[in-house]
Amino acid sequence: MAIFDLSPADVLNELKAGRLKACVVGLGRMGLPMACVLAEAGFNVVGVDVNREIVDLVNSGGGFEDEPGLTDEVKKWVSAGRLKAYTSFGVIEESDVVFIVVPTKAVGSKPDYGILYSASRSVGEHMNKGLLVILCSTVGPLITERIVKRGLEEASGFKAEVEFGLAYSPIRATAGRVIRDLKSYPRVVAGLSNKSLELASAIIGQTTSGGVVKVSSVRVAEMVKLAENVYRDVNIALANEIALICERLGIDYNEVANAANTQPFCHLHVPGLGVGGHCIPHNPYFMIDYALSEDIRPSLMITARSINDSMPKHAVRLIVNGLRDCGKDVHGSIIAILGAAFKPDSADPRYSPVEELCDELEVLGAEVRVYDPLVPIDTLKDMGYDAYEELEEAVDGVDCIVIAMPHSIFKENLESKLQEIYDYMRKPALIVDCWRILDPSKVRSLGFKYRAVGRGLEG
């Protein structure tokens, strides 16, 4: 009997008996961890990805070093015969439930759902009656209905909630800890019908200790995920704007925020080089685009995106100003960028604000070096960076170092190496601390010129 014809209790019984097969469409940064979590929950899992290299890597139990713990999980479930990857969507024909976890993004300020629509049609072309489809990609308002449902119905000839079920459960997880988050965070679940809601809730509930948050419609679930990321984007933008004012006042944002946050209703975020990653720079545009289509101007969201996107350029201004104070021009200066990942303690440099920072400096004629002990050097070189494996090599003969990402290893060790770093650099030497991780008095006492985001010259 097809899964859509079963009760939630029957589904759980089938799962405990090891008789259910799940297919994960999209084996990327969220899809592959999701496949591992489903295998742990008792599913026999097949994964589909159009990238042959990823499929071969999964089936060989290969390395996924940019996500901690993922390689071990993949090896475990591949070895156990509970996980296998394919490039063909034909495996959907033997699946009971399909999870769509393909990337969605914004190109400029416009959402791009091309991959999602293509994946939905491919699922539809191979699905049987009675399948349950659970969308997990982040999408804008109405996209589950207008793109996923439409693609499935057009390609299959089946009608949603009559001949197959469709639910939406956006993934809540952060790169660098995806598996842990998937297993522990509450999962929001919605269905096009109550039947799909209950079936999807029963299944998703087996993958997380955080429980399930059932909401009344997929439109609510779509807005929940977007609201979470818009909240962060807006509050980071507020922190960045306050930080700029602190610079002009000659005071330290950290001192302001720490004192302000002792008030129970104040939760100032951390300012810095900008917002990177696969979600926050993109997801607000999903909501903005819909609002504009309905003649609603979400001015706060638009402004937040503009502020956060402007921070690499502000860092460049600090560098130019600091070098001028050293009697140097940015043109011809050698600058070492410490940290290239998109977030602290991550090994993933994709969608990092550091990329724009480097591009801006190179346009101005600087020679830019990059050092990140967490990101494989081959990855950095493939991205076009002049990358170094050792800190000493990266800072040798440079005019300026920029702390572009506050990795824990930098917070713990960099300050103790300042004298050594100073000796390697061309004098006068400049440090630009985009995340305020160094003690400015110590930096200056060693002879450095110093600039920082959110910290004035007297701060």
Buried (B, 14 or more C-beta within 10 A) or exposed (E): EBBBEBEBEBBBEBBEEEEBBBBBBBBBBBBBBBBBBBBBBBBBBBBBBBEEEBBEBBBEBBEBBBBBBBBEBBBBBBEEEBBBBBBEBEBBEEBBBBBBBBBBBBEEEEBBBEBBBEBBBBBBBBBBBBBBBBBBBBBBBBBBBBBBBBBBBEBBEBEBBEBBBBBBBBBBBEBBBBBBBBBEBEBBBBBBBEBBBBBBBBBBBBBBEBEBBBBEBBBBBBBBBBEBBBEBBBBBBBBBBBBBEBBEEEBBBBEBBEEEEEEEEEEBBBBBBBBBBBBBBBBBBBBBBBBBEEEEEBEEBBEBBEBBBBBBEBBBEBBBBBBEBBEBBBEEBBBBBBBBBBBBBBBBBBBBBBBBBBBBBBEBEBBBBBBBBBBBBEBBEEBEBBBBEEBEEBBBEBBBBBBBBBBEBBBEEBBEBBEEBBEBBBEBBBBBBBBBBBEBEEBEEBEBBBBBBBBBBEB
